[in-house]
Amino acid sequence: MTTLTIKRADGILTVQDMGRPGHLAQGLSRGGAMDRRALLEAAALLGARAPLAAIEMAGGGGQFSFDAPTRIALTGAPMSATLDEEALRWNATHLIAPGQVLRISGARAGVYGYLTPAGGIASEPWLESRATHLTIGIGTTLSAGDALPCNDDPAPGRPAYGLAADTRFEGGTIRVIDGPHTALFDVEVLEAFYATAFTRGPRGNRQGVQLAAEPRFTTDHAKGLASDLIGPGDLQMTGDGVPYVLMAECQTVGGYPRIGTVLPADLPIVAQAAPGAILRPRRVTLEEALAATRTEEAELRDLATRCAPLVRDPATIHDLLSYQLVSGVTAGDDLERD
């Protein structure tokens, strides 16, 4: 067993995996990573068959060390990272030796960065998941001095891999499918909603993200609306017509009208939108939504095909002279001696 030590925590750090699906009837939302694609990227880079439990870093990182050689993957919102003052590439894997200090600073874009050990964090699972669920008090935020058990790296000698940077960290278009309450909104309200470029508002957390704009999107047909099942991606309107996209730790039932639901494939765009980023909803049909739907297993396989061995820049290798750069050199008299 390998130990990951938190030497300093600068952002909101929690242990996250893919969450706890299947417990809505007991009032427990899925939870898990806000940017699920980041955990799939980490698994692909590390050569894992399934996503691993990782540290989710909201806003900023910290300082970390391991007591055994361990590969890590750095994915999600790009952050500046160094290992003993040597700059590290984001969206890539790196080998951390005992005694080395990994430093991760604030996000350069986006909100949530992820530090994934190659063996995965091995804290005690609850309902088959290690995910911290802050809303209902499962687990807690990490702080300096915390030590996390990790499974040993199954292949510490595996070469480093990198993955081309994604573009989901600056806002963008989010596809929305009609929901059970769409028909409660007048046609003019729907047209105005889909013609609006929203700003990611200042209010947002693991439960939901505010979409800010001057117009309000209300309906007179939602009075007495009964509470029913809700989930991540639902676009819920408050009483004054302000939309919120429900996220990983949203409640399981609600009585506010929902104008539609963001496709799961586009939820990482919402999760990674920092306050002020522009989000543009685009209405899609059921057929378009189904065509855009892929299983996370299929997405992991696709990401694995796009990972490539990491080529290091010699200018950044502080111990370059310790490497054997040329092999097979002889005195040149081989044929004479033969």
C-alpha positions as CSV (number, residue, x, y, z in Angstrom):
1,M,0.0,0.0,0.0
2,T,1.3,3.5,-1.0
3,T,0.6,6.6,1.1
4,L,-0.3,10.0,-0.5
5,T,0.4,12.8,1.9
6,I,-1.3,16.2,1.6
7,K,1.4,18.7,2.6
8,R,-0.6,21.8,1.7
9,A,-4.2,22.3,0.5
10,D,-4.9,25.5,-1.4
11,G,-8.2,24.7,-3.1
12,I,-11.2,22.7,-2.0
13,L,-9.8,19.2,-2.2
14,T,-11.9,16.0,-2.0
15,V,-11.7,12.4,-3.0
16,Q,-13.9,11.6,-6.0
17,D,-14.7,8.7,-8.3
18,M,-17.7,8.1,-10.6
19,G,-20.1,8.3,-7.7
20,R,-23.0,6.1,-6.3
21,P,-25.6,5.5,-9.0
22,G,-28.8,3.7,-8.2
23,H,-29.7,5.2,-4.8
24,L,-32.2,7.9,-5.8
25,A,-35.1,6.0,-4.1
26,Q,-33.2,6.5,-0.8
27,G,-32.7,10.2,-1.4
28,L,-29.0,9.9,-2.3
29,S,-27.9,11.6,-5.5
30,R,-25.0,10.0,-7.6
31,G,-22.3,12.5,-6.6
32,G,-18.8,11.8,-7.8
33,A,-16.5,13.9,-9.9
34,M,-17.9,17.1,-11.3
35,D,-16.0,16.6,-14.5
36,R,-16.4,12.8,-15.2
37,R,-14.5,13.1,-18.5
38,A,-11.3,14.1,-16.5
39,L,-11.4,10.8,-14.6
40,L,-11.8,8.9,-17.9
41,E,-8.8,10.8,-19.4
42,A,-6.7,9.9,-16.3
43,A,-7.7,6.2,-16.7
44,A,-6.7,6.3,-20.4
45,L,-3.4,7.9,-19.7
46,L,-2.5,5.5,-16.9
47,G,-3.6,2.4,-18.9
48,A,-6.4,1.6,-16.4
49,R,-9.4,-0.4,-17.4
50,A,-11.8,1.8,-15.4
51,P,-11.8,5.2,-13.8
52,L,-9.9,5.5,-10.5
53,A,-10.5,7.4,-7.3
54,A,-8.7,10.7,-7.4
55,I,-8.3,14.0,-5.7
56,E,-10.6,16.7,-7.2
57,M,-9.1,20.1,-6.8
58,A,-11.6,23.0,-7.0
59,G,-9.9,26.3,-7.8
60,G,-6.4,25.4,-6.6
61,G,-4.2,22.5,-5.8
62,G,-1.6,22.2,-3.1
63,Q,1.6,20.2,-2.3
64,F,1.7,16.4,-2.3
65,S,4.1,13.5,-1.8
66,F,4.2,9.7,-2.0
67,D,6.2,7.2,0.0
68,A,6.6,4.8,-3.0
69,P,7.3,5.3,-6.7
70,T,4.0,6.1,-8.2
71,R,2.7,7.4,-11.6
72,I,0.1,10.1,-11.5
73,A,-2.2,11.6,-14.1
74,L,-3.0,15.4,-14.1
75,T,-6.2,16.1,-15.9
76,G,-9.2,18.5,-15.9
77,A,-8.8,22.2,-15.5
78,P,-5.2,23.0,-16.5
79,M,-3.1,24.1,-13.5
80,S,0.6,24.9,-13.2
81,A,2.4,21.9,-11.7
82,T,6.0,21.3,-10.8
83,L,8.0,18.3,-9.4
84,D,10.9,19.5,-7.3
85,E,10.7,22.9,-9.2
86,E,10.7,21.1,-12.6
87,A,7.6,22.1,-14.7
88,L,5.2,19.3,-15.5
89,R,2.9,19.0,-18.5
90,W,-0.8,18.9,-17.8
91,N,-3.0,16.2,-19.3
92,A,-0.2,13.7,-18.9
93,T,1.3,11.1,-16.6
94,H,4.4,11.6,-14.4
95,L,6.4,9.3,-12.1
96,I,6.8,10.6,-8.5
97,A,9.6,9.2,-6.4
98,P,9.6,9.1,-2.6
99,G,10.8,12.4,-1.2
100,Q,9.8,14.5,-4.2
101,V,7.3,17.2,-3.8
102,L,4.5,17.8,-6.3
103,R,3.2,21.4,-6.3
104,I,0.0,22.3,-8.1
105,S,-1.2,25.9,-8.2
106,G,-4.4,27.6,-9.2
107,A,-6.4,26.8,-12.3
108,R,-5.3,28.7,-15.5
109,A,-8.7,28.0,-17.0
110,G,-11.7,26.0,-15.8
111,V,-12.5,25.1,-12.2
112,Y,-11.8,21.4,-11.3
113,G,-8.4,19.8,-11.7
114,Y,-7.7,16.1,-10.9
115,L,-4.7,14.3,-9.4
116,T,-5.1,10.6,-10.0
117,P,-2.6,8.0,-8.6
118,A,-2.0,5.0,-10.9
119,G,-3.3,2.6,-8.3
120,G,-6.2,4.8,-7.3
121,I,-7.0,6.2,-3.9
122,A,-8.0,3.2,-1.6
123,S,-9.9,4.9,1.2
124,E,-12.7,3.0,2.8
125,P,-15.6,2.7,0.3
126,W,-19.2,3.4,1.3
127,L,-22.0,2.0,-1.0
128,E,-19.2,0.8,-3.4
129,S,-17.8,4.3,-3.9
130,R,-15.1,6.4,-2.3
131,A,-16.6,9.7,-3.4
132,T,-16.9,12.5,-0.9
133,H,-20.5,13.8,-0.9
134,L,-20.3,17.1,0.9
135,T,-24.1,17.8,0.7
136,I,-25.0,14.9,2.9
137,G,-21.8,14.6,4.9
138,I,-20.1,11.6,3.3
139,G,-16.4,12.3,3.8
140,T,-14.9,15.8,4.1
141,T,-12.6,18.2,2.5
142,L,-8.9,17.3,2.6
143,S,-6.4,19.5,4.5
144,A,-2.7,19.6,5.2
145,G,-1.4,16.6,7.1
146,D,-4.0,14.2,5.7
147,A,-2.6,10.8,4.5
148,L,-4.5,8.8,1.9
149,P,-3.9,5.1,1.3
150,C,-3.4,4.2,-2.4
151,N,-3.1,0.9,-4.2
152,D,0.4,0.4,-5.4
153,D,1.2,1.4,-8.9
154,P,0.7,-1.7,-11.1
155,A,3.3,-0.6,-13.6
156,P,5.6,2.1,-12.3
157,G,8.0,1.5,-15.2
158,R,5.3,2.3,-17.9
159,P,6.4,5.2,-20.1
160,A,4.8,8.6,-19.6
161,Y,1.8,9.4,-21.8
162,G,0.1,12.6,-22.8
163,L,-3.2,13.6,-24.3
164,A,-4.1,16.6,-26.5
165,A,-5.7,19.4,-24.5
166,D,-9.5,19.6,-24.6
167,T,-11.4,22.9,-25.2
168,R,-14.1,22.5,-22.5
169,F,-12.6,25.0,-20.1
170,E,-13.7,28.3,-21.6
171,G,-17.5,27.8,-21.8
172,G,-19.2,27.1,-25.1
173,T,-22.3,25.5,-26.5
174,I,-24.3,23.1,-24.3
175,R,-26.9,20.9,-26.0
176,V,-30.3,20.7,-24.2
177,I,-33.2,18.2,-24.8
178,D,-36.8,18.9,-23.9
179,G,-38.0,17.7,-20.5
180,P,-41.3,17.0,-18.7
181,H,-42.0,20.7,-18.1
182,T,-40.8,22.2,-21.4
183,A,-44.4,22.5,-22.6
184,L,-45.3,24.7,-19.6
185,F,-43.2,27.5,-21.1
186,D,-44.6,29.7,-23.8
187,V,-43.1,29.5,-27.2
188,E,-41.8,33.1,-26.9
189,V,-40.0,32.2,-23.6
190,L,-38.4,29.1,-25.2
191,E,-37.2,31.1,-28.2
192,A,-35.7,33.8,-25.9
193,F,-34.0,31.2,-23.7
194,Y,-32.3,29.5,-26.7
195,A,-31.3,32.9,-28.1
196,T,-29.5,34.0,-24.9
197,A,-25.8,33.8,-24.3
198,F,-25.6,33.1,-20.6
199,T,-22.8,34.1,-18.2
200,R,-21.8,31.5,-15.7
201,G,-23.1,33.2,-12.6
202,P,-21.3,33.8,-9.3
203,R,-23.5,31.2,-7.5
204,G,-22.5,27.6,-8.0
205,N,-21.1,24.6,-6.3
206,R,-21.3,20.8,-6.6
207,Q,-25.1,21.0,-6.4
208,G,-25.8,23.4,-9.2
209,V,-24.5,26.2,-11.4
210,Q,-26.3,29.5,-12.0
211,L,-26.8,30.8,-15.6
212,A,-27.0,34.6,-15.4
213,A,-28.6,36.9,-18.0
214,E,-30.9,40.0,-17.9
215,P,-34.0,38.2,-19.3
216,R,-36.1,36.1,-16.9
217,F,-37.7,32.8,-18.1
218,T,-40.9,32.3,-16.1
219,T,-44.1,30.4,-16.7
220,D,-47.7,30.9,-15.3
221,H,-48.4,27.2,-15.7
222,A,-46.2,25.8,-13.0
223,K,-48.3,26.8,-10.0
224,G,-48.9,23.9,-7.7
225,L,-46.4,21.8,-9.6
226,A,-45.8,18.6,-7.7
227,S,-42.2,17.6,-6.7
228,D,-40.8,14.8,-8.8
229,L,-37.5,13.1,-9.7
230,I,-34.6,15.3,-10.8
231,G,-31.0,14.7,-11.7
232,P,-27.7,16.1,-13.0
233,G,-28.2,18.2,-16.1
234,D,-31.7,19.3,-15.4
235,L,-32.2,23.0,-16.1
236,Q,-34.3,24.2,-13.3
237,M,-35.9,27.6,-13.1
238,T,-36.2,29.4,-9.8
239,G,-39.4,31.3,-9.0
240,D,-38.0,34.5,-10.5
241,G,-37.0,32.8,-13.7
242,V,-33.2,32.3,-13.2
243,P,-32.0,29.0,-14.6
244,Y,-29.7,26.6,-12.7
245,V,-28.0,23.5,-14.2
246,L,-28.2,20.8,-11.6
247,M,-24.9,19.0,-11.0
248,A,-23.3,16.0,-9.3
249,E,-24.7,16.6,-5.8
250,C,-28.1,17.9,-6.7
251,Q,-31.1,17.0,-4.6
252,T,-33.1,14.0,-5.8
253,V,-36.6,15.6,-6.0
254,G,-37.7,19.2,-6.8
255,G,-40.8,21.2,-7.6
256,Y,-39.4,24.0,-9.8
257,P,-40.2,23.8,-13.5
258,R,-37.4,22.4,-15.7
259,I,-37.1,23.9,-19.2
260,G,-34.9,21.0,-20.4
261,T,-31.9,18.8,-19.6
262,V,-28.3,19.3,-20.6
263,L,-26.9,16.3,-22.4
264,P,-24.4,14.3,-20.1
265,A,-21.7,14.7,-22.8
266,D,-21.9,18.5,-22.3
267,L,-22.0,18.6,-18.4
268,P,-18.2,18.8,-18.2
269,I,-18.5,22.1,-20.1
270,V,-20.9,23.4,-17.4
271,A,-18.8,22.1,-14.6
272,Q,-15.6,23.7,-15.9
273,A,-17.1,27.0,-16.7
274,A,-15.6,29.6,-14.4
275,P,-17.7,32.6,-13.3
276,G,-18.0,34.9,-16.3
277,A,-17.6,32.2,-18.9
278,I,-20.3,32.2,-21.7
279,L,-22.6,29.3,-22.1
280,R,-25.0,29.0,-25.0
281,P,-27.8,26.5,-24.9
282,R,-28.8,24.7,-28.1
283,R,-32.0,22.8,-28.3
284,V,-31.7,19.3,-29.8
285,T,-34.2,16.6,-30.7
286,L,-34.4,13.2,-29.0
287,E,-32.8,11.7,-32.1
288,E,-29.9,14.1,-32.0
289,A,-29.4,13.4,-28.3
290,L,-29.4,9.6,-28.8
291,A,-26.9,9.9,-31.6
292,A,-24.6,12.0,-29.4
293,T,-24.8,9.5,-26.5
294,R,-21.9,7.1,-25.8
295,T,-21.2,4.9,-22.8
296,E,-18.4,5.9,-20.6
297,E,-16.7,2.6,-21.4
298,A,-16.7,3.5,-25.1
299,E,-15.4,7.0,-24.3
300,L,-12.5,5.5,-22.3
301,R,-11.6,3.2,-25.2
302,D,-11.6,6.1,-27.6
303,L,-9.4,8.2,-25.2
304,A,-7.0,5.4,-24.9
305,T,-6.4,5.4,-28.6
306,R,-5.5,9.1,-28.5
307,C,-2.9,8.8,-25.8
308,A,0.7,9.1,-27.0
309,P,4.1,8.6,-25.4
310,L,5.3,11.8,-23.8
311,V,8.4,13.4,-25.4
312,R,10.2,15.5,-22.8
313,D,11.9,18.7,-23.7
314,P,15.7,18.3,-23.0
315,A,15.7,21.9,-21.8
316,T,13.5,21.0,-18.9
317,I,15.5,17.9,-17.8
318,H,17.6,19.2,-14.9
319,D,19.6,15.9,-14.7
320,L,20.1,15.4,-18.4
321,L,23.8,14.5,-18.0
322,S,22.9,11.5,-15.9
323,Y,21.0,9.8,-18.8
324,Q,22.7,7.4,-21.2
325,L,21.9,9.2,-24.5
326,V,24.1,7.0,-26.8
327,S,24.6,3.2,-26.6
328,G,26.6,0.7,-28.6
329,V,29.7,2.8,-29.0
330,T,32.9,0.9,-29.8
331,A,36.6,1.7,-30.3
332,G,36.1,1.2,-34.1
333,D,38.4,-1.9,-34.4
334,D,35.6,-4.5,-34.3
335,L,36.3,-5.8,-37.8
336,E,40.1,-5.9,-37.2
337,R,39.6,-7.9,-34.0
338,D,37.3,-10.3,-35.9
